[in-house]
Amino acid sequence: MPAVIYGLYLFGAFSALLTVFIGLILAYAQRGSAGPRMETHYTFLIRTFWLTIWWVVIGAGLTLIGGILSLVLVGLPLLGVGLLILSLFGLWFIARCCLGAFYLAKDEAYPRPMSWLF
């Protein structure tokens, strides 16, 4: 099941964001009944979602405020920082999903499911 959730996350990153939310619900539903090895993947997937949402809200807020203030040229730096955050954390999300799928394909537990980076 973690492979399906990694697939939903990656599909959602490139097209329909709804699949990411479905993946989150599945991860929460499966985590309790999973063995210790798979539980690390579910924890990793859940943390990946919430960390990404947190940074997307910050990036979108800065982009929105910067976009409004850019009408008077004051908001251009905020707009740039917001777009940079959204871009970097989009790549970060994809990299975390690929790395988690790599460990899953090797039939290993994810070594650091509570980490911020990889």
Helices and strands as residue ranges (DSSP letters): H 2-14, H 18-31, H 36-69, G 70-72, H 76-105
